[in-house]
Amino acid sequence: MTSTAVTTEDPGADLAAAAVAAMTSTGAVRAAADAVELQAVATLAHVRRSQAVARARACAREADVARGLVPGTTPPARVDVDRLDRLTSQEVSVALTVSPVVARERLELARELVERRPVTFEALRHGQVDLVRARRICDAVRALPLLIPDGSAEAHGDDASQAHRPDAADPGRGVLAAAVEAEVLLPGSVPMLADLRPARSAGELTPAQLTARLARLVMRADPRGATDRTSVADTRRGCSLRALPDGMALLSVTGRAELLGAAFARLDSTAQQLLAADARTVGRHPRLEPGAGAGRDAARTLDQTRVDVFLATLLGDSDDLARAHNVHVELALLVPVGTIMAGGDEPGDLDGHGPVPAPLARALAADARWRRWSTDPITGHVTSTGSPCGDGGSGGDLEARRRRTYRPSAEIADLVRARDRTCRFPTCRRRAQACDLDHVTPFPHGPTCHTNIATECRLHHICKHQGGFGLSISPDGITTWTTPTGQRLVTHPPSWGRPPPRARIDPAPEPEPDPYLEPVDPPPF
């Protein structure tokens, strides 16, 4: 009997590849269109201001002539810039068919990008970042103080107490803001802010990843100001209730990241314990529980159980809480040794939140159980994890102890989660503690060791096994994802540590002035 192999081409493969290519190209086109729109809005604002200044000068000259004085004797009246921008934003509102509030926000963003963030604006104009990312950059650097050319923070004038307050007349135009802007757009270009291994550029990061990256750079550039801003932000903590359709409501709480993170971790641990108890009762694993039905008695999801535990805690309903006991909460905080021992300024990293200022990291570490992590001095990647300090450490070479069983040991699991920190899919930030530990080369064809295991959230774990995505990993933890249409995406583990100091932050050269956008008179007009 002869068997014949029949090969058929997937008729949708070319169409899918064309769709992905179209999405990639339209992103750059959309960014360029946004840049044109912002340039037009900024130009309109400039023209209206110039006209207001000209009218003020004309009125002053007419008043001098009427009084028999030499024209120019009386200074022109100060232009109310805020009122003028409110009026201009109404023109923008009509032209763009948006609300006046949105138009005012667009006008302010346009002026900030065109006049004060020209590097980011050029990146937007060339499609290297989109409008969302450009806005994130502006928002992040706006809080930075000015820096005079000798490299020390100093305010304009004699009041040194203003050194760490953004200048009202020229927010974010200092050297620090320009340095952060340059480093996030071109990683490695500013030695004082660079990582050991250059990170991905702003256009290669999701908005959430970019926000976390900017937060770390801003803390590095201005560690004292970061502490001050944290203290000010703490005064804005609060709680609010908002009505939702269908008899529901939203309770929002704003507060310190480490406190709310610990509170959520306790909710999560208690909810998981209750679900496990329910599963044992009915003989089913909690991960296989069906979604919630229409009634209150339907099987609960993890998220629903968190809400039930939260309300039971506040309202004193002990039915659920009585079944939960010995709930242990652990909140992971990564702090460089230099920050703890030598009073350094390198920020810590709070699991599930992101960068925190060095003083806050030291305060949290002072009342914590420590675990030593070793990093590669070249790449900054975590290479080993130790037992809690004082317990002797782990020692040994994990590669020499390849497991011959499917489930990784606690030591291997700790190392992989410490190395990866989040799901290794390029656009995902789900924390590693909530991810699966996946064999990149399936077991038993691949060993159970840290060089063959990566953290993946459940969705991206399914993508790898059922969604047509390919994944490979190098011995140093660098992963390469291949999409169903053939795109290759490389992700590196987080890099901890800084290169040796080489130079201070020097002032960035001022861009060449655009005569058309140059104000008629310097402020205050």
C-alpha positions in Angstrom: 0.0 0.0 0.0 1.4 3.3 -1.0 0.7 6.5 0.9 0.7 9.9 -0.8 1.5 13.1 1.1 -0.9 15.8 0.1 0.2 19.4 0.9 -2.2 22.3 0.9 -1.5 25.9 1.4 -3.4 27.9 4.0 -5.5 30.4 1.9 -5.7 32.7 4.9 -2.0 33.0 5.6 -1.3 35.7 3.1 -4.4 37.6 4.1 -3.4 37.5 7.8 0.2 38.7 7.0 -1.2 41.5 4.9 -3.5 42.5 7.8 -0.6 42.6 10.3 1.5 44.7 7.9 -1.4 47.1 7.4 -1.8 47.6 11.2 1.9 48.2 11.5 2.1 50.8 8.7 -1.1 52.6 9.7 0.3 53.2 13.2 3.1 55.4 11.7 0.6 57.2 9.4 -1.7 57.9 12.3 1.2 59.3 14.4 2.3 61.6 11.6 -1.3 62.8 11.2 -1.5 63.5 14.9 1.7 65.5 14.6 0.3 67.6 11.8 -2.8 68.3 13.8 -0.8 69.3 16.9 1.4 71.5 14.8 -1.7 73.3 13.5 -3.2 73.7 16.9 0.1 75.1 18.3 0.4 77.5 15.3 -3.2 78.8 15.9 -2.3 79.3 19.6 0.8 81.2 18.7 -1.0 83.4 16.1 -3.7 84.3 18.6 -1.1 85.2 21.2 0.9 87.3 18.8 -2.3 89.1 17.8 -3.2 89.8 21.4 0.3 91.2 22.0 0.0 93.4 18.9 -3.4 94.7 20.1 -2.0 95.5 23.5 0.9 97.5 22.0 -1.4 99.4 19.7 -3.7 100.3 22.6 -0.7 101.6 24.5 0.5 103.7 21.6 -3.0 105.2 21.1 -3.1 106.1 24.7 0.3 107.8 24.5 -0.8 109.8 21.5 -4.1 110.8 23.2 -2.1 112.1 26.2 0.5 113.9 24.1 3.2 111.5 25.0 5.9 109.9 22.8 4.5 106.6 21.5 6.0 103.7 23.5 6.2 105.6 26.8 3.4 103.5 28.3 4.1 99.8 28.5 1.5 97.6 27.0 -1.0 95.9 29.2 -0.2 92.3 30.2 -2.0 89.7 28.1 -4.2 87.3 30.1 -2.7 84.1 28.6 -5.0 81.7 30.3 -8.1 83.6 29.2 -6.7 83.8 25.7 -6.1 80.0 25.6 -9.6 79.4 26.7 -10.9 81.5 23.8 -8.6 79.8 21.3 -9.6 76.4 22.5 -13.2 77.2 21.4 -11.9 77.6 17.8 -10.1 74.2 18.2 -13.3 72.7 19.6 -15.2 73.6 16.4 -12.4 72.7 14.0 -11.9 69.2 15.5 -15.5 68.6 16.5 -14.6 67.8 20.1 -15.8 69.2 23.4 -14.2 72.4 24.8 -12.6 70.4 27.6 -10.9 68.0 25.1 -10.0 71.0 22.9 -8.2 72.8 25.8 -6.3 69.6 26.7 -5.3 69.2 23.0 -4.1 72.8 22.9 -2.0 72.5 26.0 -0.5 69.2 24.7 0.2 70.8 21.3 2.0 73.8 22.9 4.0 71.5 25.2 5.2 69.1 22.5 6.0 71.8 19.8 7.5 74.4 22.1 9.1 72.4 25.0 9.4 68.8 23.9 10.7 69.0 20.3 12.6 65.7 20.5 9.4 63.8 21.4 7.4 65.8 18.8 9.9 64.8 16.1 9.6 61.2 17.2 5.8 61.5 16.8 6.1 63.2 13.4 8.2 60.3 12.2 6.0 57.6 13.6 8.5 56.4 16.2 5.9 57.0 19.0 2.2 57.6 18.9 0.1 60.3 20.6 -0.6 58.2 23.7 3.1 57.6 24.3 4.1 61.2 23.5 1.5 62.3 26.2 3.0 59.8 28.7 6.4 61.3 28.2 5.2 64.8 28.7 3.2 63.9 31.8 6.3 62.1 33.3 8.9 64.9 32.8 6.6 67.8 33.7 7.3 67.3 37.4 11.1 67.5 37.1 12.9 70.6 38.3 15.1 72.9 36.3 18.8 72.2 36.3 21.4 74.9 35.6 24.4 74.1 33.3 26.8 73.3 36.1 24.8 70.2 36.9 23.2 71.2 40.2 19.5 71.7 40.7 18.8 75.4 41.2 15.8 77.7 40.8 15.7 80.9 38.8 16.4 83.7 41.2 17.8 83.7 44.7 15.3 81.4 46.4 17.1 78.1 46.7 14.0 76.5 48.2 12.4 76.5 44.7 15.1 74.2 43.3 12.8 71.2 43.3 9.7 72.9 42.1 8.9 73.0 38.4 9.2 76.5 37.0 5.7 77.9 36.3 6.8 80.0 33.4 8.8 77.2 31.7 7.7 73.8 33.0 9.9 70.8 32.1 12.4 72.7 30.0 15.3 71.8 32.3 18.2 69.6 31.6 16.8 66.7 33.6 13.6 66.6 31.6 15.6 66.7 28.3 17.8 63.9 29.7 14.9 61.6 30.6 13.2 62.4 27.2 16.4 61.4 25.4 17.0 58.2 27.3 13.5 56.9 26.9 13.5 57.6 23.2 17.1 56.5 22.5 18.1 54.0 25.3 21.8 54.3 26.4 22.2 57.9 25.1 22.4 59.4 28.6 25.1 57.5 30.7 23.8 58.9 34.0 20.4 57.3 33.5 21.2 54.2 31.4 20.7 50.6 32.5 23.5 48.0 32.3 21.7 46.7 29.2 19.9 49.3 27.1 16.1 48.9 27.4 13.6 49.0 24.5 12.8 52.4 23.1 9.5 54.2 23.9 7.9 53.0 20.6 8.7 49.4 21.4 7.0 49.5 24.8 3.3 49.3 25.6 1.9 52.5 27.3 1.9 50.7 30.7 5.5 49.5 30.2 6.5 53.0 29.1 4.9 54.5 32.2 6.9 52.2 34.5 10.1 52.9 32.5 9.6 56.7 32.8 8.8 56.4 36.5 12.2 54.7 37.1 14.1 57.3 34.9 12.4 60.2 36.7 13.4 58.8 40.1 16.9 58.3 39.0 17.2 61.8 37.6 15.6 63.5 40.6 15.7 61.2 43.7 15.0 64.0 46.2 12.1 65.3 44.2 10.7 61.8 43.9 10.5 61.5 47.7 8.9 64.9 48.0 6.3 64.0 45.3 5.5 60.7 47.1 4.8 62.7 50.3 2.6 65.1 48.5 0.7 62.3 46.7 0.0 60.6 50.0 -2.0 63.7 51.1 -4.3 63.1 48.1 -5.3 59.6 49.3 -9.1 59.0 49.3 -12.0 56.8 48.7 -15.0 57.3 46.4 -18.2 55.6 45.4 -19.7 55.8 41.9 -23.0 54.4 40.7 -23.0 51.9 37.8 -25.8 50.5 35.7 -27.9 47.4 36.7 -27.8 48.1 40.4 -24.0 47.9 40.7 -21.4 50.5 42.0 -17.7 51.1 41.9 -15.7 51.7 45.1 -12.3 53.3 44.4 -9.5 53.6 46.9 -6.3 55.7 46.3 -3.4 55.3 48.7 0.1 54.1 49.3 1.2 51.4 46.9 2.7 49.1 49.5 -0.3 49.3 51.8 -2.9 48.7 49.1 -0.7 46.0 47.5 -0.6 44.2 50.9 -4.3 44.6 51.3 -5.0 43.2 47.9 -2.6 40.3 48.4 -4.5 39.4 51.6 -7.8 39.5 49.7 -6.4 37.4 47.0 -4.9 34.8 49.4 -8.1 34.5 51.4 -10.2 34.2 48.2 -7.9 31.5 46.8 -8.1 29.6 50.1 -11.9 29.7 50.0 -12.1 28.6 46.4 -9.7 25.7 47.2 -12.0 24.7 50.1 -15.1 24.9 47.9 -13.3 22.7 45.3 -12.4 20.1 47.8 -16.0 20.0 48.9 -17.4 19.4 45.5 -14.4 17.4 44.3 -13.4 19.8 41.5 -10.2 21.8 41.0 -10.8 25.6 41.3 -9.1 26.4 38.0 -11.8 24.3 36.3 -14.7 26.0 38.0 -17.2 27.4 35.4 -17.9 31.1 35.2 -20.6 32.7 37.4 -24.2 32.1 36.4 -27.2 34.4 36.8 -27.8 33.4 40.5 -25.8 34.2 43.6 -25.5 30.4 44.3 -23.6 29.8 41.0 -19.9 28.8 41.3 -17.8 31.8 42.1 -14.8 33.0 40.1 -11.6 34.2 41.9 -12.5 37.9 41.2 -16.0 37.5 42.6 -14.6 35.8 45.7 -12.3 38.7 46.3 -15.2 41.0 46.4 -17.1 38.7 48.7 -14.2 38.6 51.1 -13.7 42.4 51.0 -17.4 43.0 51.8 -17.4 40.3 54.5 -14.4 41.9 56.2 -15.9 45.4 56.2 -19.5 44.4 57.0 -18.7 41.7 59.6 -20.2 38.8 57.6 -18.1 35.9 59.0 -19.6 33.0 56.9 -16.7 33.1 54.5 -14.0 34.4 56.8 -14.6 31.6 59.3 -13.5 29.1 56.7 -10.3 31.0 55.9 -7.4 30.8 58.5 -3.7 31.3 58.7 -3.7 33.5 55.6 -0.1 34.4 54.8 0.7 37.5 52.7 4.0 38.2 51.1 4.8 41.4 49.2 8.0 41.3 47.1 10.2 44.3 47.0 13.5 44.4 45.0 16.1 46.8 46.5 19.7 47.2 45.3 22.3 46.5 48.0 23.7 50.0 47.5 20.3 51.6 48.2 20.1 49.8 51.5 23.7 49.7 52.7 25.2 52.8 51.2 22.2 55.1 51.1 22.1 55.1 47.3 19.4 56.7 45.2 18.6 53.8 42.9 14.8 53.1 43.2 13.4 49.9 44.5 10.8 47.8 42.6 7.6 46.8 44.3 6.0 43.7 42.8 2.8 44.4 41.1 3.4 48.2 41.2 6.7 49.2 39.8 9.5 51.7 40.9 9.4 53.3 44.4 11.7 56.0 45.7 14.9 54.8 47.5 13.9 56.2 50.9 10.6 54.4 50.8 12.4 51.2 49.7 14.8 51.5 52.6 12.0 52.0 55.1 10.1 48.9 53.8 13.3 46.8 53.7 14.0 47.7 57.4 11.0 45.7 58.5 11.2 42.7 56.1 12.8 39.3 55.7 15.6 39.7 53.2 16.6 37.3 50.4 19.8 37.7 48.5 19.7 37.8 44.7 22.8 37.7 42.6 22.9 39.5 39.2 25.2 39.2 36.2 27.6 42.2 36.4 27.4 42.7 32.6 23.7 42.2 31.8 22.2 42.9 35.2 20.0 39.7 34.9 19.2 37.8 38.1 21.4 34.6 38.1 20.7 33.1 41.5 18.5 33.4 44.5 19.5 32.7 48.1 17.6 31.6 51.2 16.5 34.3 53.6 19.6 36.1 54.9 21.0 34.3 57.9 19.8 30.9 56.7 22.9 30.0 54.9 22.0 30.7 51.3 21.4 28.3 48.5 24.7 27.8 46.8 25.3 25.3 44.0 24.8 25.3 40.3 21.2 24.9 39.2 22.3 23.9 35.7 24.1 20.9 37.2 20.9 19.9 39.0 18.5 19.5 36.1 15.3 18.0 37.4 14.1 14.8 35.8 10.5 15.5 37.0 7.9 17.8 35.4 7.3 20.0 38.4 10.2 22.5 39.1 11.6 22.6 42.6 10.9 25.6 44.8 14.5 26.8 44.2 14.1 26.8 40.4 10.7 28.4 40.6 12.1 31.2 42.8 14.9 31.8 40.4 12.7 31.9 37.3 10.2 34.3 38.9 13.0 36.5 40.2 14.7 36.6 36.7 11.5 37.3 34.7 9.4 39.4 37.2 6.5 39.5 34.7 4.9 37.4 32.0 7.5 37.1 29.2 5.1 37.9 26.4 6.4 41.2 24.9 3.3 43.3 25.7 2.2 41.7 29.0 3.0 43.0 32.5 1.2 40.4 34.6 3.5 39.8 37.6 5.4 36.5 37.6 3.9 35.3 40.9 0.5 35.1 39.1 1.9 33.3 36.0 2.4 29.7 35.0 5.9 28.2 34.9 6.1 26.8 31.3 8.6 24.5 29.8 9.8 26.2 26.6 10.8 22.9 25.1 8.0 20.6 26.4 8.9 18.0 29.0 10.4 15.4 28.8 12.1 16.5 25.6 13.3 19.5 27.5 14.7 19.5 31.0 13.1 21.1 34.1 15.6 23.8 34.7 15.7 27.6 34.7 17.2 27.7 31.2 14.1 25.9 29.8 11.4 27.6 31.9 9.7 31.0 31.5 6.9 32.7 33.3 3.7 33.1 31.2 0.3 34.3 32.2 -2.5 31.8 31.5 -3.6 33.6 28.3 -0.1 33.7 26.7 0.6 30.1 27.9 -2.5 29.1 25.9 -1.2 31.2 22.9 2.0 29.3 22.9 0.4 25.8 23.0 -2.8 26.5 21.0 -2.6 29.9 19.3 0.2 29.2 16.8 2.9 31.2 18.7 6.4 29.9 18.9 8.8 30.4 21.8 12.5 29.8 22.3 14.8 30.8 25.2 18.6 31.3 25.4 20.7 30.2 28.3 20.7 33.7 29.7 17.0 34.0 29.7 16.4 36.0 26.5 13.2 34.8 24.9 12.2 35.0 21.2 8.5 34.8 20.3 7.3 34.0 16.8 3.8 35.1 15.9 1.5 33.1 13.6 2.4 35.5 10.7 6.1 35.1 11.2 7.0 38.2 13.3 9.9 37.7 15.7 9.8 39.5 19.0 12.7 39.4 21.4 12.3 40.0 25.2 15.1 40.4 27.7 14.8 39.7 31.5 14.8 43.0 33.5 18.2 44.4 34.0 19.1 45.4 37.5 22.0 47.7 38.4 23.7 50.7 36.8 26.9 51.2 34.8 29.7 53.0 36.6 29.3 56.7 36.6 31.0 58.3 33.6 29.8 61.9 33.5 27.2 64.2 34.9 24.2 65.2 32.9 25.2 68.0 30.6 22.6 70.5 29.3 21.1 69.4 26.0 21.6 71.9 23.2 18.7 74.1 22.5 16.9 73.4 19.3 17.1 76.0 16.5 14.3 78.5 17.0 11.5 78.5 14.5 10.9 82.1 13.5 7.3 81.5 12.8 6.7 80.1 16.3 9.0 82.5 18.1 6.9 84.8 20.5 6.6 88.4 19.6 7.7 89.3 23.1 9.2 87.2 25.9 6.8 86.5 28.8 5.0 88.3 30.3 4.5 90.0 26.9 
